[in-house]
């Protein structure tokens, strides 16, 4: 077979599968019993998926392996701390600049007052 024949055959099969899926979908959706059955199957599938996810989360916790949620929470905390550290660094830089700009005034020594005798 030539390459064009394969492409033509593949295109024909794809067209048949699309038409077949469309007709199957239309037939299933027109049948009330099938619609309800698919709805129940979908609901059971979601319940099973949630149960599976909970079990996996418990296993990860048991083996002390962080989950994706744990990693996202940790990244969020690190981002927050990083931004706070950056803000603190900027404030320290400003304070250092201000100290270099202002000449340091000599400090006066505090005068000592003589203590009164308790007697």
Number of C-alpha atoms within 10 A of each C-alpha: 5 6 8 9 10 11 11 11 12 12 12 12 12 12 12 12 12 12 12 12 12 12 12 12 11 11 12 14 14 11 10 10 11 13 14 12 11 14 12 12 12 12 12 12 12 12 12 12 12 12 12 12 12 12 12 13 16 14 12 13 12 9 8 9 12 13 14 10 10 11 11 12 12 13 12 12 12 12 12 12 12 12 12 12 12 12 12 12 12 12 12 12 12 12 12 11 11 11 11 10 9 8 8 8 6 6 6 6 6 6 6 6 6 6 6 6 5 4 3
